[in-house]
Amino acid sequence: MTYAFSTKEQKSPYQVIHDVPKRAMVVFAHPDDAEIGAGATASAWASQGCEITYLQCTTGSSGSNDSSMTSNRIVKIRTSEQEAAADVIGVKDIIKLNHPDGELEADRSFLSEIVHAIRKYRPEVIFTHDQHRIQGFQHRDHRNVGTTVQDAVYPYARDHLHFTAQLSADIQTHKVKHILFWGADRPDVIVNVSDSIDNKIAALSKHKSQLAGLSFGSNIDNQLKERHAYVAKGHSFEYGEIFRRLTART
């Protein structure tokens, strides 16, 4: 699976996020999406004591351009790669929902899984795909994850009369403060990732089945750094990671 890292987002003023939450969750469709979308920020926050939870929604079972590859083989490969990448980032827990790649539906069953994870791990901030991205192609799984995460945050995880069977002494309703969408057409916030950009690249390099040739000093490495440097122009730091922030209703 190939990604073009050289596309530059539309420049606009970005508000700098300084606060580091106690808990954050990254909800992503396929192995490697988390590091591509929010790897530098997740690494920076983990180094400052934030508990990072990964919620991987598919197995990545279709993620190969190798005609000799099988779904069973690529799932094992990508599972190992994702675990190694998460270790580099500093992730505390990885939840795997095991949906087939390309078959995610924004339905009630998937919504229930996301709601349960939010109520269990209680993140203050959630990172995920921007479902409203239209300036370029986007995988259908990405759109369905973004839509379902937003719905899960409000109102389903918050309100006790939704998915009441989930609730127990250990699982209670939860209010998420912010969603940070990556891949947005109009991002509005930025995080200083100057001290963690190398960790993002190191984590991405673990996804060898998807990003062959990524290493420090490689063309992909240089493109990634150029992209993160470009969005940081006008700020007091070298590298930034940008998002569209949605503050949840309370």
C-alpha positions in Angstrom: 0.0 0.0 0.0 1.6 3.3 -1.1 1.1 6.7 0.5 2.1 10.1 -1.0 3.6 12.1 1.7 4.4 15.1 -0.4 0.9 16.6 -0.8 0.9 19.9 1.1 -2.2 21.0 3.0 -3.8 24.4 2.4 -2.0 26.9 4.6 -4.1 28.7 7.2 -3.5 30.0 10.7 -3.3 27.2 13.2 -3.9 27.5 17.0 -1.1 25.8 18.9 -2.2 23.0 21.3 -0.1 23.2 24.4 -2.1 21.1 26.9 -1.3 17.4 27.2 -4.2 15.3 28.4 -4.0 12.4 30.9 -5.5 10.0 28.4 -5.9 10.0 24.6 -7.1 7.4 22.1 -6.2 7.0 18.5 -9.0 5.3 16.5 -7.8 4.2 13.0 -9.0 1.9 10.2 -5.8 0.0 9.2 -2.4 -0.8 10.6 -0.1 2.2 9.9 -2.9 4.8 9.8 -2.3 5.8 13.4 1.3 6.7 12.8 0.6 8.4 9.5 -2.1 10.6 11.0 -1.0 11.3 14.6 2.2 9.4 15.3 4.3 12.4 16.2 1.7 13.9 18.5 1.0 10.6 20.2 4.7 10.0 20.8 5.2 13.5 22.2 2.2 13.2 24.5 3.3 9.7 25.6 6.7 11.0 26.6 4.9 13.6 28.8 2.9 11.0 30.7 -0.2 10.7 28.6 -1.7 7.2 28.4 -2.2 6.5 24.7 -4.7 3.8 23.6 -4.8 2.5 20.1 -8.1 1.3 18.7 -7.4 -0.6 15.4 -10.6 -1.3 13.5 -9.5 -3.7 10.8 -6.9 -6.4 10.4 -5.5 -4.8 7.2 -6.3 -8.1 5.4 -6.3 -6.5 1.9 -3.3 -4.3 2.4 -0.8 -5.7 -0.2 0.1 -5.1 -3.8 2.0 -8.4 -3.9 0.0 -10.7 -6.1 1.4 -13.8 -4.3 0.3 -12.5 -0.9 -2.7 -14.0 0.9 -5.0 -12.3 3.5 -3.9 -14.7 6.2 -0.2 -13.9 5.7 -0.6 -10.2 5.4 -2.7 -10.0 8.6 0.1 -11.7 10.6 2.7 -9.5 9.0 0.8 -6.3 9.6 -0.2 -7.3 13.2 3.5 -7.7 14.1 4.4 -4.4 12.3 1.7 -2.5 14.2 2.7 -3.8 17.5 6.3 -2.9 16.9 5.3 0.6 15.7 3.1 1.1 18.8 6.0 0.2 21.0 8.1 3.0 19.4 5.3 5.5 19.9 4.8 4.6 23.6 1.3 3.2 23.3 0.0 1.6 26.5 -2.9 -0.5 25.1 -3.9 -1.7 21.6 -7.5 -2.8 21.0 -8.1 -4.8 17.8 -11.6 -5.1 16.5 -10.7 -7.5 13.7 -13.0 -6.3 10.9 -12.0 -7.3 7.4 -10.1 -4.6 5.5 -12.6 -2.8 3.2 -15.7 -4.1 5.0 -16.2 -1.5 7.8 -19.8 -0.3 8.0 -20.9 2.8 9.9 -23.7 0.7 11.5 -24.9 0.1 15.1 -22.7 -2.9 15.7 -19.5 -0.9 14.9 -20.8 2.1 16.9 -21.4 -0.1 19.9 -17.7 -1.3 19.8 -16.4 2.3 19.6 -18.7 3.4 22.4 -17.6 0.5 24.6 -13.9 1.4 24.1 -14.5 5.0 24.9 -16.4 4.2 28.1 -13.7 1.7 29.2 -10.6 3.7 28.4 -12.1 7.2 29.1 -9.9 9.4 26.8 -10.0 13.1 27.0 -9.0 13.5 23.4 -9.5 11.1 20.5 -7.6 11.2 17.2 -9.2 9.8 14.1 -9.7 10.1 10.3 -11.5 13.2 9.0 -14.6 11.8 7.3 -15.3 15.1 5.6 -12.2 15.2 3.5 -13.1 15.8 -0.1 -10.0 17.3 -1.7 -8.6 13.9 -2.7 -9.5 10.2 -2.5 -10.0 8.6 0.8 -10.6 4.9 1.7 -14.2 4.1 2.6 -13.0 2.5 5.8 -11.5 5.8 6.8 -14.7 7.7 6.3 -16.8 5.2 8.2 -14.4 5.2 11.1 -14.5 9.0 11.3 -18.3 9.1 11.1 -18.6 6.4 13.8 -16.2 8.0 16.2 -17.9 11.3 16.0 -21.3 9.7 16.6 -19.8 7.6 19.5 -18.5 10.7 21.2 -21.8 12.5 20.9 -24.2 11.4 22.1 -23.8 7.7 22.5 -20.8 7.3 24.9 -22.0 10.3 26.9 -25.6 9.4 27.5 -26.7 6.5 29.8 -29.8 5.6 27.9 -27.7 4.5 24.9 -26.2 1.0 25.0 -27.3 0.6 28.5 -26.3 -3.1 28.5 -22.7 -2.0 28.5 -22.9 -0.2 31.8 -21.6 -1.8 34.9 -19.5 -0.9 38.0 -16.5 -0.9 35.7 -18.0 0.6 32.5 -19.7 4.0 32.8 -20.7 6.8 30.5 -17.9 9.2 29.4 -17.6 12.7 28.0 -14.7 13.2 25.5 -13.5 16.8 25.4 -12.0 17.0 21.9 -11.8 15.0 18.7 -8.7 15.8 16.6 -9.2 14.8 12.9 -6.2 14.2 10.7 -6.2 14.5 6.9 -8.5 17.5 7.1 -9.1 19.8 4.2 -9.2 22.7 6.6 -7.0 21.9 9.7 -7.1 24.6 12.4 -4.8 23.4 15.2 -1.2 22.3 15.4 1.1 20.4 17.8 4.8 21.1 18.2 6.3 17.7 17.3 9.9 18.8 16.8 11.2 16.4 19.5 9.1 13.5 18.3 9.2 13.6 14.5 12.0 11.1 14.5 9.9 8.7 16.6 7.1 9.0 14.1 9.4 8.1 11.3 11.0 5.2 13.3 7.5 3.9 14.0 6.4 4.1 10.4 9.6 2.3 9.3 8.2 -0.8 11.2 5.5 -1.1 8.6 7.8 -2.6 6.1 5.1 -4.3 4.1 3.5 -0.9 3.4 6.4 1.5 3.4 9.3 -0.3 2.0 12.5 1.8 1.9 11.5 4.2 4.7 14.6 4.9 6.8 16.3 8.0 8.2 17.7 9.9 5.3 15.5 8.2 2.7 13.3 10.0 0.2 10.1 9.2 2.2 11.8 10.4 5.4 12.7 13.7 3.7 9.2 14.1 2.3 7.7 13.5 5.7 9.9 16.1 7.4 9.3 18.6 4.6 5.5 18.2 5.1 5.8 18.7 8.8 8.1 21.6 8.5 5.9 23.3 5.9 2.9 23.4 8.3 5.1 24.8 11.1 6.1 27.8 9.1 5.3 31.0 11.0 5.5 29.2 14.3 8.4 29.1 16.8 9.1 25.4 16.2 10.5 23.4 13.3 8.0 20.6 12.9 4.2 20.5 13.5 1.4 18.0 13.1 -2.0 19.5 12.2 -5.6 18.5 12.8 -9.2 19.8 12.6 -10.4 20.1 16.2 -14.0 19.4 17.2 -15.0 20.2 20.8 -17.6 17.9 22.0 -20.9 19.2 23.4 -21.3 18.8 27.1 
